[in-house]
Amino acid sequence: MTLTGRLSGNWVTPGAPDQGFVLAFEELADESKGLFFLSWYTYDSGGKLLWLTGSSTYDLQAAEVDFDIVLVTNGQF
């Protein structure tokens, strides 16, 4: 499946309360690359909130994207 903005949104799994993903697929101004962003909200094995993020550019028409995941600490809104 080609990566497009149609995959963007909030994704949750039934039975996993207060957990989920936020995915964003955006086209960049040069029209040959896209930007991917992920936020994953979950819990560690001890029940403490775990907030992970990652982002990367990708070639338009790609079916996958590689990116590093970063553990967010002291995150605030």
C-alpha positions as CSV (number, residue, x, y, z in Angstrom):
1,M,0.0,0.0,0.0
2,T,1.4,3.4,-1.0
3,L,1.9,5.8,1.9
4,T,-0.5,8.7,1.6
5,G,-2.3,11.2,3.8
6,R,-5.3,8.8,3.8
7,L,-3.4,6.8,6.4
8,S,-3.0,9.8,8.7
9,G,-5.1,10.0,11.9
10,N,-5.5,8.6,15.4
11,W,-5.3,4.8,15.6
12,V,-6.4,2.8,18.7
13,T,-6.8,-0.9,19.5
14,P,-10.0,-2.0,21.3
15,G,-9.2,-3.3,24.7
16,A,-6.1,-1.1,25.1
17,P,-7.5,1.9,27.0
18,D,-5.6,5.2,26.9
19,Q,-3.1,3.9,24.3
20,G,-2.7,4.4,20.6
21,F,-0.9,6.0,17.6
22,V,-1.1,9.3,15.9
23,L,0.2,9.0,12.3
24,A,0.8,11.9,9.8
25,F,1.9,11.6,6.2
26,E,2.4,15.0,4.6
27,E,3.7,16.1,1.1
28,L,6.7,18.5,1.1
29,A,7.0,21.5,-1.2
30,D,9.4,19.8,-3.6
31,E,6.6,17.3,-4.5
32,S,9.0,14.3,-4.6
33,K,9.3,13.7,-0.9
34,G,6.8,13.2,2.0
35,L,7.2,13.7,5.7
36,F,6.1,11.0,8.2
37,F,5.5,11.6,11.9
38,L,4.5,9.1,14.6
39,S,3.4,9.6,18.2
40,W,2.8,6.4,20.2
41,Y,1.2,6.7,23.6
42,T,1.4,3.5,25.7
43,Y,2.6,2.2,29.1
44,D,5.8,0.5,30.2
45,S,5.8,-2.9,32.0
46,G,5.4,-1.0,35.3
47,G,2.3,0.9,34.2
48,K,4.1,4.2,33.7
49,L,3.1,6.4,30.8
50,L,5.4,5.9,27.8
51,W,5.4,8.5,25.0
52,L,7.4,7.7,21.9
53,T,7.8,9.7,18.7
54,G,9.6,9.4,15.3
55,S,9.8,11.1,12.0
56,S,11.4,10.8,8.6
57,T,11.1,11.9,5.0
58,Y,10.2,9.3,2.4
59,D,9.9,9.0,-1.4
60,L,6.4,9.6,-2.6
61,Q,4.9,6.4,-4.0
62,A,6.8,4.4,-1.3
63,A,5.2,1.6,0.6
64,E,7.4,1.8,3.7
65,V,9.4,4.3,5.7
66,D,12.3,3.8,8.1
67,F,12.7,6.0,11.1
68,D,14.2,6.1,14.6
69,I,11.9,6.1,17.6
70,V,12.7,8.6,20.4
71,L,11.6,8.3,24.0
72,V,10.0,11.6,25.1
73,T,10.7,12.7,28.7
74,N,9.1,15.5,30.6
75,G,6.7,16.1,27.7
76,Q,4.3,19.0,28.1
77,F,1.4,20.5,26.1
